[in-house]
Amino acid sequence: MNVCLRIGFLFALTVGGAALSGCGTDSTTAPQSDAPFTAVSGDVFIVGDSLALVGDADSVLTFDAAGGVPRIAPNSIIVGTDNGGYIRRVQSTRVEGNRLFVNVSPAYLTDAVISGRIDTTLALGFDSSVPGVSVSEDGVSLAGMTLYSAEDPSGVTAAVTITEGRIEFNPELDLSAEISLRGITRFRAAVTGDLSLTCDATVEASGPLHDALSFETPVATVRRTVIQHIGRVPVVEVVTMSYIAGFTVTAGYSGTSVIGLEAADHVQCGVRYGRGAWSSTYGGSPQFNAHPYSYDSGGQASIELYVVPRVRVDFYGLPCARLELGPSFGLSEQDAGFPVLEWELWADMRGRTSFQRSGLDGHIRTYDSNQRCCRVTLDSGPFRTDQYISIRQWGNELVAWDGSLLYPKGIAVDGAGDIYVTDNWRNLVLKFTADGELLRYWGGAGTGDGEF
């Protein structure tokens, strides 16, 4: 028997990925940031104001031309800043009136730039100007969010609710890359900032959940667009920060648990590439404070609830890197000899960094790293599963169907002195003599004759 209620709060930085809807947006043009030796390929075509992008498919770009239609040579690298930016290799072109169709294939920044550098420092955060975001005391409110409320096919109802909560994270993003001889020689993505959150959540289930449940929803999203230049080549970065709330149930659960936590940390997380090797950095000294909690679990459970601050940067709409670092906490219960469980309220920090080579350079190998640290026990103690009913213990978690009891919930005695006990976990009724000898049992999970 293993019961684990886990609530996680995870800071995440992702460079790449599609933007979420319902977000605030602004645009910034960064100063030109050139390396000492900046060189751009001669076959780069920069889309100007005379061409309006009206279609962006994987293999065809479509433009309306104001005035004459420009000639674009095959094998050129076409670069534009509309719709989050795009960079493609030209295969062929076709003109119909003032409309230009360009057949293209994938390309990377290193196809357009021989040598050069980009360097971005960008402050991120939420304020009251972002549509659909409830900002309170410089943080985003999570109070009153129902993450899930439904009934599964077996009739078991479940609900996950954040009753009170607020998250605040206003990080600074540092992003840089250096290109030499058409290849990325150095890359760095790092985020630094003060992260604080408070959350109280209630998890309820009327019985064992036989199928895993998983759900998440965006809480708030804000977006910034940055345009840098290497020589005459525009480098378009779309930075998106969002908070995602969700949960996963991976085992059965019965009862109600209320759990809450305050967490604060000065977060430092980054990934670095240089001299052909990757490395990750994680830093911080988290402070955890548990809120008053309660639990009434009558079955096995593995439940995780999380709120994820997530930052992404798209280069021309293509993914690049991902970084995560943040606190998580949970309530775990382990067998200590039936009917006693040992429970622990704990918290820790976990992180992840990864890199996908598309977007900047098609030749750098991918990278992925995971790390967990700073685990602390906030509270612990014993818990008796027979608190629901006081009966004599016959057996001690013996093999199934031999008279052992898993979460007994009811008891009765007939006129002959025989004892009847309901086994809530296995949906059985068991009949014993007064001395504890199993006479027979019946039932089982299901809807057929004799099943419960």
C-alpha positions in Angstrom: 0.0 0.0 0.0 1.5 3.3 -1.1 -0.2 6.6 -0.8 1.4 9.7 -2.2 -0.1 13.2 -2.5 2.2 15.4 -4.4 1.8 19.1 -5.1 4.5 20.7 -7.3 5.3 24.2 -8.2 7.8 24.4 -11.0 9.5 27.3 -12.6 10.2 26.5 -16.3 12.0 28.4 -19.0 11.5 27.0 -22.5 13.2 28.5 -25.6 10.9 27.3 -28.4 7.3 26.1 -28.7 4.0 27.7 -29.8 2.5 30.7 -28.1 -0.6 30.4 -25.9 -3.7 32.4 -26.6 -5.1 35.1 -24.4 -1.9 36.9 -23.8 -0.6 40.5 -23.6 1.9 41.4 -26.3 4.4 44.2 -26.9 7.4 44.5 -29.3 10.9 45.7 -28.8 13.7 46.3 -31.3 17.0 45.6 -29.5 20.2 47.5 -30.4 22.4 45.8 -33.0 24.8 43.5 -31.2 27.7 42.6 -33.5 30.8 40.4 -32.7 34.2 41.9 -33.6 34.0 40.1 -36.9 30.5 40.2 -38.3 29.9 38.5 -41.7 26.6 37.8 -43.5 26.2 35.4 -46.4 25.8 37.2 -49.8 22.7 35.1 -50.7 20.4 36.4 -48.0 17.2 38.2 -49.1 15.7 40.4 -46.4 11.9 40.9 -46.8 11.1 44.6 -46.7 8.0 46.7 -46.6 7.2 46.2 -50.3 6.3 42.5 -49.6 3.4 41.6 -47.3 3.3 38.0 -46.1 -0.2 36.6 -46.6 0.6 32.8 -46.3 3.2 30.8 -44.4 3.0 27.1 -45.0 5.8 24.6 -44.4 6.9 24.6 -48.0 5.4 27.8 -49.5 5.6 31.5 -48.5 3.0 33.7 -50.2 3.4 37.5 -50.6 1.5 40.4 -52.0 3.8 42.9 -53.7 3.4 46.6 -53.6 4.8 47.7 -56.9 7.1 45.4 -58.8 7.8 41.8 -57.7 11.4 41.3 -56.7 13.5 38.6 -58.1 14.7 36.0 -55.5 17.4 33.6 -56.7 17.0 29.9 -55.9 19.1 28.7 -52.9 18.8 32.1 -51.3 18.0 32.4 -47.6 14.9 34.5 -47.2 14.4 36.2 -43.8 11.4 38.2 -42.5 10.0 39.6 -39.3 6.2 39.1 -39.7 4.2 36.7 -37.6 7.1 35.9 -35.2 9.7 35.8 -37.9 10.7 33.2 -40.5 13.9 32.0 -42.1 13.8 29.6 -45.1 15.9 28.4 -48.1 14.4 29.3 -51.5 13.8 26.4 -53.9 11.9 28.2 -56.6 9.5 31.1 -57.2 6.3 31.8 -59.1 4.5 35.1 -59.9 0.8 35.6 -60.6 0.1 39.3 -61.0 1.2 41.0 -57.9 1.3 37.8 -55.9 4.6 36.0 -55.3 4.8 32.3 -54.3 8.1 31.1 -52.9 8.7 27.4 -52.6 11.0 26.9 -49.6 12.7 24.3 -47.4 13.9 24.6 -43.7 16.9 26.9 -42.9 18.8 28.0 -39.8 20.3 31.3 -38.6 23.8 29.8 -39.3 22.8 29.5 -43.0 22.4 33.3 -43.2 25.2 34.4 -40.9 28.9 33.4 -41.3 30.0 35.0 -38.0 28.3 37.3 -35.5 26.6 37.5 -32.1 23.2 38.1 -30.5 22.8 39.2 -26.9 19.5 39.8 -25.1 18.7 40.9 -21.5 14.9 41.1 -21.0 12.8 41.8 -17.9 9.7 39.7 -17.7 6.6 39.8 -15.4 2.9 40.3 -15.1 1.0 43.5 -14.4 -2.5 44.7 -14.5 -2.2 45.6 -18.2 -2.2 42.0 -19.3 -5.8 41.0 -20.4 -7.5 38.3 -18.4 -4.9 38.2 -15.6 -5.9 38.9 -12.0 -2.9 40.6 -10.4 -2.8 41.0 -6.6 0.2 42.4 -4.7 2.4 42.1 -7.8 1.4 38.5 -8.1 -1.1 36.5 -10.2 -4.0 35.2 -8.2 -4.8 31.5 -8.2 -7.7 31.6 -5.7 -10.9 29.7 -6.5 -9.5 27.7 -9.5 -11.2 24.4 -10.0 -8.7 22.3 -12.0 -10.9 19.3 -12.3 -14.4 18.2 -11.3 -15.9 15.1 -13.0 -17.2 11.5 -12.6 -15.3 8.6 -14.1 -17.0 5.7 -15.9 -17.2 3.7 -12.7 -19.2 6.5 -11.0 -16.3 7.8 -8.8 -16.3 11.6 -8.5 -13.1 13.6 -8.2 -12.3 17.3 -7.7 -9.1 19.3 -7.4 -9.5 22.9 -6.3 -7.0 25.7 -5.4 -8.9 27.4 -2.7 -6.3 30.2 -2.0 -3.1 31.0 -3.9 -0.8 33.6 -5.5 2.4 33.3 -7.5 4.9 36.0 -8.2 7.9 35.7 -10.6 9.5 38.7 -12.4 12.7 37.2 -13.8 15.4 38.6 -16.0 16.2 36.6 -19.1 19.8 36.5 -20.5 20.1 35.0 -23.9 23.2 35.0 -26.1 24.7 33.1 -29.0 27.9 33.4 -31.0 28.4 32.2 -34.6 31.7 31.5 -36.2 32.3 29.9 -39.6 28.5 29.2 -40.0 28.2 27.3 -36.7 27.2 28.1 -33.2 30.4 28.1 -31.1 28.8 29.5 -27.9 25.3 29.6 -26.5 23.8 30.6 -23.2 20.3 30.9 -21.8 19.8 31.8 -18.2 17.1 33.2 -16.0 17.4 34.9 -12.6 14.7 36.2 -10.3 12.8 36.0 -7.1 10.1 33.4 -7.1 7.4 33.3 -4.4 4.2 31.4 -4.2 1.5 30.4 -1.7 -1.2 27.8 -2.4 -3.8 25.9 -0.5 -5.5 23.0 -2.4 -8.2 20.5 -1.8 -8.2 17.0 -3.4 -11.3 14.9 -3.1 -12.4 11.5 -4.4 -15.4 9.4 -3.6 -13.6 6.1 -4.2 -10.6 4.5 -6.0 -9.8 6.0 -9.4 -9.0 3.0 -11.5 -7.9 5.1 -14.5 -5.2 7.7 -14.4 -6.4 11.4 -14.7 -4.3 14.2 -16.1 -5.3 17.8 -16.8 -3.7 21.2 -17.1 -4.9 24.7 -18.0 -3.2 28.1 -18.6 -3.7 30.6 -15.8 -2.0 33.7 -17.4 0.2 34.5 -20.3 2.3 37.5 -21.4 4.4 37.9 -24.5 7.3 40.1 -25.6 8.8 40.3 -29.1 12.5 41.3 -29.6 14.2 41.9 -32.9 18.0 42.0 -32.9 20.3 42.3 -35.9 23.5 40.5 -36.9 24.7 42.8 -39.7 21.6 43.3 -41.9 20.0 40.0 -40.8 17.1 40.4 -38.4 17.0 37.9 -35.5 13.4 37.6 -34.2 12.8 36.3 -30.7 9.3 35.9 -29.2 9.5 35.5 -25.5 6.4 34.1 -23.7 6.0 33.7 -20.0 2.9 31.8 -18.8 1.7 30.1 -15.6 0.2 26.6 -16.1 -1.8 24.9 -13.4 -2.6 21.2 -13.5 -2.5 17.8 -11.8 -2.0 14.1 -12.5 -3.6 11.2 -10.6 -1.7 7.9 -11.3 -3.4 5.6 -8.8 -6.5 5.1 -6.7 -7.6 7.6 -4.1 -10.4 7.8 -1.6 -11.1 10.7 0.8 -10.1 14.3 1.1 -6.8 15.9 1.6 -6.1 19.6 2.2 -2.5 20.8 1.8 -0.8 24.1 1.4 2.7 25.6 1.3 4.6 28.9 1.0 7.8 28.8 -1.0 10.3 31.5 -1.8 13.7 31.4 -3.6 16.1 33.5 -5.6 16.1 31.3 -8.7 19.1 30.9 -10.9 18.9 28.4 -13.8 20.8 28.2 -17.0 22.3 26.1 -19.8 25.6 26.8 -21.6 27.3 25.4 -24.7 31.0 26.0 -25.5 33.9 24.1 -27.0 31.5 21.4 -28.1 30.1 20.5 -24.7 27.0 21.3 -22.7 26.6 22.2 -19.0 23.8 23.2 -16.7 23.6 25.5 -13.7 21.0 25.4 -10.9 21.2 27.7 -7.9 19.1 28.8 -5.0 18.3 28.5 -1.3 14.6 27.7 -1.1 12.6 28.5 2.0 9.5 26.4 2.7 6.7 26.9 5.2 3.9 24.3 5.4 0.3 25.5 5.9 -2.1 23.6 8.2 -3.1 20.4 6.5 -5.5 17.5 6.9 -6.0 14.1 5.2 -8.6 11.3 5.2 -7.2 8.9 2.7 -8.9 5.5 2.6 -7.1 4.1 -0.4 -3.9 4.1 -2.4 -3.1 7.3 -4.2 -0.4 9.1 -6.2 -1.5 12.7 -6.9 0.5 15.6 -8.2 -0.7 19.2 -8.3 1.5 21.8 -9.9 1.7 25.5 -10.9 4.3 26.1 -13.6 5.8 29.5 -14.4 7.0 28.9 -18.0 9.2 31.1 -20.1 9.7 30.4 -23.8 11.7 32.0 -26.6 11.0 31.2 -30.2 13.6 32.0 -32.9 11.7 32.5 -36.1 9.0 30.3 -34.6 11.3 27.3 -34.1 12.3 25.7 -30.8 15.7 26.0 -29.2 16.2 25.3 -25.5 14.3 24.6 -22.3 15.2 25.3 -18.6 13.2 24.5 -15.4 13.9 25.0 -11.7 11.4 25.3 -8.9 10.0 23.9 -5.6 7.6 21.0 -5.3 6.0 19.5 -2.2 3.8 16.6 -1.2 2.3 14.3 1.3 3.6 10.7 1.1 2.4 7.6 3.0 4.3 4.3 3.2 3.5 0.9 4.8 4.9 0.5 8.3 3.1 -2.8 9.1 -0.6 -3.1 8.8 -2.6 -1.1 9.9 0.0 1.6 10.4 1.3 4.0 7.7 4.2 6.4 8.1 3.5 9.8 6.5 5.8 12.6 5.6 5.1 16.2 4.4 8.1 17.1 2.3 9.4 19.7 -0.1 12.3 19.9 -2.6 13.7 21.6 -5.7 13.8 20.0 -9.1 15.2 21.3 -12.3 15.6 20.4 -16.0 17.5 21.8 -18.9 17.4 20.8 -22.5 18.3 22.0 -26.0 16.9 21.2 -29.5 19.1 22.2 -32.3 16.4 23.5 -34.8 16.1 27.2 -35.1 19.7 28.3 -34.7 22.0 25.6 -35.9 21.1 22.2 -37.4 24.3 20.5 -36.3 24.6 21.0 -32.6 23.6 17.8 -30.7 20.5 17.8 -28.5 20.9 18.0 -24.7 18.8 17.0 -21.7 19.6 17.1 -18.0 17.4 16.5 -14.9 18.3 17.3 -11.2 16.6 17.1 -7.8 18.0 18.7 -4.7 17.3 20.4 -1.4 14.7 17.8 -0.2 13.5 18.6 3.3 10.9 17.0 5.7 8.4 19.5 6.9 6.5 17.1 9.2 6.0 13.4 9.7 4.4 10.8 11.9 2.3 7.6 12.0 -1.2 7.1 10.7 -3.6 4.2 11.4 -5.7 3.0 8.5 -8.1 1.2 10.9 -9.2 4.5 12.4 -12.3 4.2 10.3 -13.5 1.2 12.3 -12.1 -0.6 15.3 -11.9 -4.4 14.9 -9.7 -7.2 15.9 -6.8 -7.6 13.4 -6.8 -11.0 11.8 -3.7 -11.5 9.6 -1.2 -8.9 8.6 -1.5 -8.0 4.9 -1.4 -11.7 3.8 -1.8 -12.7 0.2 -5.1 -11.7 -1.5 -8.3 -13.4 -0.6 -7.0 -15.2 2.5 -8.8 -13.2 5.1 -6.5 -10.1 5.3 -8.4 -6.8 5.4 -7.7 -3.8 3.3 -9.4 -0.6 4.5 -12.3 -2.2 6.4 -15.3 0.1 6.6 -18.2 -1.9 8.1 -18.8 -4.7 10.6 -21.8 -6.7 11.8 -22.4 -9.8 13.9 -25.1 -12.4 13.2 -27.1 -14.4 15.8 -24.6 -17.3 15.7 -21.7 -14.9 16.6 -20.1 -14.9 13.2 -18.6 -11.6 12.1 -19.1 -9.9 8.7 -16.6 -7.3 7.5 -16.6 -5.1 4.3 -13.3 -4.8 2.6 -13.5 -1.4 0.9 -10.4 -1.7 -1.3 -11.3 -5.0 -2.9 -15.1 -4.6 -2.7 -15.6 -7.7 -0.7 -17.7 -9.0 2.2 -15.8 -11.4 4.4 -17.4 -13.8 7.0 -15.3 -14.8 10.0 -15.8 -16.9 13.1 -15.5 -15.2 16.5 -11.9 -16.6 16.6 -11.0 -14.9 13.3 -11.2 -17.9 11.0 -12.2 -17.0 7.5 -15.4 -18.9 6.5 -16.1 -17.4 3.1 -16.1 -14.2 1.1 -18.1 -12.8 -1.8 -18.3 -9.7 -4.1 -15.6 -8.0 -6.0 -15.4 -4.9 -8.1 -17.9 -4.7 -11.0 -21.6 -4.4 -12.0 -22.4 -8.1 -12.4 -24.4 -10.4 -10.2 -22.8 -10.6 -6.8 -20.4 -7.8 -7.5 -20.2 -4.4 -5.8 
